[in-house]
Amino acid sequence: MKKALIVQGGWQGHQPKEVSEIFRVVLEEEGFEVEVSDTLEAFADAEKLLGLDLIVPVWTMGEIDKQYAKNVSEAVQSGVGLAGCHGGMCDSFRNNVDWQFMTGGNWVAHPGNDGVEYVVNIKGSTSPLVEGIEDFTVSSEQYYLHVDPAVEVLATTRFPIAEGPHSLNKAVDMPVVWTKRWGVGRVYYNSLGHQANIIDIPQVKLLMRRGFLWAAEGKTQASNKASATAAYSGMGDSQV
């Protein structure tokens, strides 16, 4: 049985407990043994993390001990999957650039705040993560992120819709769903998921389900590969 760890907390406006409960049910439906923790101390045991198949952070605007972030990073480098959504993964720890490097991006704005109606455009791709899913419209926060150019983008949304200081720039297609590799581990991110009602949208829940399975499967694939990195700890000035 595959093992998953969900770590929930931080800013309560993102309903971390409610979102985590949806994720727990999805993972258990897929045969995972799931542990849910409401403390970042769940990242303290490096050996335990290495024994997981999947880590799911649901934690917004927190501060993380640098050793905890290093433990997660090394687990993912070894093949443990990392998957999450919205601010729960890419606005988790604004003061830790190693976390941002690992996850592939970080939130910087949501012009218009909550309730913006926008289209999620599924990229033309052979990826099974988006197979059969058509473009769809949501009414939520539209995330503007600073994104790692190395990610594989699976869905985008067009900016600008809501007015702001960005509006006089040319139109841009902002990544919504992406994957990347960290060592031999798989990383999956979906910027949707402001609250539990957004996660419950059928397309969003399906995207997350597929993302969890894809990220966790990396552990099996990684068992046949040598680690691409050895205890990488980021740039020196981020560890001071």
N, C-alpha and C positions, 0 to 999 in steps of 0.2 A: 504494500500500500504506500502510495506517495505521501509525503509529509509537507504540509504548508503551514506557515506562520503568518498570521495577520496581526499587525501592530497598529492599534487605533488610538487616536487622541489629538492633542493640539487644539486649534481653534474649533469651537463647537458649532459655528455657523455652517460648517460642511457636514454636519450630522455624521460624525465618524462612527458612532455605534450602529446607527441604522444602515449606513453603507456597508460596514463590516459584516452585519448580519446577512445582507443580501449576498455578499461575496462568500460567506461561510456556507450558505445553503448551496450556492452554485458549485463550490468546490467539493462539498460532500456528495452532491449528486454525481459528480465525476469520479467518485471513489477515493478522494483524499482524506487522510487523517488531518484534521484542522485544529490548530491551537490559536486562540485569540488572546492577545495580551493588551492591556491598557497602560503599559509602561515601556519606555525606551530601554529599560534594563533588560528587556528581552533580547537586545542586541549585544549583551555583555559576554555571553558564553560563545566564544568563537568556535569551539569544537562542535557545539550543538548546531550552530548555523551551517557548518559544513555538512552536517548530516541531513539537511532539508533538501527538498526538491524545489520549493518555491517560497519566496518571501513577498508579502503583499503589504506595503506601507499604506496606511490610511491616516496620515498625520500631517497637519497643516500648520505652518508658521511656528515651528518649535525651534529649540536649540538642542543640538546633539553633541554628546561627548565625542571627541575626535577618535578615540579608540573604538567606540561603538560603530562610527561610520566606517572606520578601517576594517572592522570585523565583517560588516556587511559586504564591503567592497571585495575583500578577499574570498568570501563565500561565493559571490557571484563570479569572480574571476575563475574559480575552480569548477564552475558549471551549474551552481544553484541559480534558478530563475528568479528574476525580479520583475514584478508586474503591478501596475497601479493606475490611478486616474486622477485627473483634475489637480487641485492643490494638495491632495493627499500624498502625491509622489513628487510632483514637480513644483511645489512651493512648500516643501516640508521644512527645509533648513536653509534659510537665505544666507546664513553666515558660513556655510560649508561648501566651498567650491568643488571639493572632491565628490560630494554627493551629486552636485549638478553635472559634473563631467560624466559620472557613471550613468545617470538617468537620461541624459541627452538633452536637457533643456531646463529652463526655469521661467515661471510666470513673471511678467512685468506689468500687465494691465488687462482690464476687461472693460473697454470703452462702452458706455451705456449701462454698465452694471448688470444686474439680473433682469431677465425679461426681454432681452434682445432676441428677435426672431431671425435666425440665420440658417443657411443651408450647409450641411456637411456633405462635401463632394468626395465620393469614393474614387480613388485613383484607379486608372486602368492598370491592373496588376494580375499576375498569375498566382499571387499569394492566396493560400486557402483561408487566411485570416479574414479576407473581405469577400470571398467567393459568394455570389448570389445576393449580396447586399447592394441595394440601389441607393442613390443620393436621398437624403432625408432632411427634414426641417425640424429644428428644435427651438424652444424659447427658453433661454437660459443665459448664463454668462458666456460671452464669446472671448475665449482666452487668446491674448497676444503674448507670445513667448519668445525668449531668446533661445535659439535652437542650434544644436550641434549639427554642422553640415554633413557629418558622417551617418546620420540616421537614414533609415529607409522609410520614406513617407508613404503611408497607406491611405490617408484621408486628409483633406484640407478644408478650409473655409476662407471665403473672400473678405478681405478688409479693404476699405472701410465700409461699415454699415452705420454704426453710431458715430456722430461727429466727435472730433477731438483734435489735439495738436498733430496727430498723425494723418489727418484727412487730406492735406494738400500734397502728400506724397503719392506716387503712383499706386494703383491697386496692387495688392499682394495676396498670394494664396498662402495662408498660414497653416502649417501642419497641425492636424488634430490627432491623428493616430500615427504612431511610428514604432519601429523596432530598431535595435542596435545590438552590438556585441560588446561585452565587457570581459576581457580575457576570453575564456571559452564559454562563458555564461550568456544567456539570452535575456534581453531587457525589452519590455513591452510597456508602452504608455498610451493613454487615451485622455485627452484634455476635457472630455465631457465628464459630468458627474458632480455638479455643484451640490446637489442634495440627492437623497435616496430616490425621489420621484424621477429624476433624470436617469439614474442607473436602471430603473424599472422599465424605461422605454425599450421595447423588444430589440431594436437594432443595437442599442447601446449594451444591453445585457449580453446579447450574442457576441458582440465584439469583445467584451471583457472575458466571457467564457473561453472563446478561442484564444485570446491572449494569454490567459492563465495556462491553458493546456500547452500552447506553443512554448512558453517560457520554461515550464517545468520539464518538458521533454528534452530540453537542452542538457539536463543532468545525465540522461542516458547517453546522448550523443557525445558528451564531453568525456565519458569514461574511456573512450578509445583514442583520446587526443592528449598530447602533452599540454600543460598550461601555457598559454601565450605570454603570460607575465608572471613575475615572481614577487609576491608581496608588495605590489605597487602601492605607494602611499601618497601619491600626488606631488605637487610642487612644494618645495621646502617651506616657502613662506605661508602656505595654507595650514601648516602643521605647528606653527609657533604657538 
